[in-house]
Amino acid sequence: MKDELALREQLLSSTRVFDGQLIQVSVDTVQLPNGKTGRREVVRHPGAVAVLAINAENKVILVEQFRHAGGEILLEVPAGKLDISGEPPEQCAFRELAEETPYTAQKMTLLYTFYTAAGFCDELLYLYRADGLQKNSQAQLDEDEFVRHVYLSKEEAYIALREGRIRDSKTIIALQYWLLSS
């Protein structure tokens, strides 16, 4: 643990400078390992889930949607934020799959937990694999969500990754897991 102490920063103070519906932003003063002080701007996020779902035809289920922050239409695995108080990530994954796709799952298996942008944001993303998919009548999208469903075979997913057509990090991680796991 001595080596860890040589890297760890100590929080001295924190001032919230923005309080939005989704995120908060704070400016933190920290003591650096060398004893000097530093300033950190931190985006506080409730966390999110993402779901790798493979249908009976062995195709990955993706959603295509416009992302305002990036200004692009992106291909992504179904995902959503942990915005219901007390809802466990696994339950959120079941809910998001049913909301964003015409599928439900019998089981969710946690694959990875990772920070989406650890340099400035505390968002932790839980990536699940959905098993036992069952076709639903239709997706139950939120009123501000507009998506198209895209189904890719392993070969199509590999080509899309290789050609840079998938630019969302959680989706890149999920698809690489799928491609490497068989």
Buried (B, 14 or more C-beta within 10 A) or exposed (E): EEEEEEEEEEEEEBEEEEEEEEBBBBBBBBBEEEEEEEEBEBBBBBBBBBBBBBBEEEBBBBBEBEEEEEEEEBBBBBBBBBEEEEEEBBBBBBBBBBBBBBBBBEEBEEBBEBEBEEEEBBBBBBBBBBEEBEEEEEBEBEEEEEBEBBEBEBEEBBEBBEEEEBEBBBBBBBBEBBBEEE
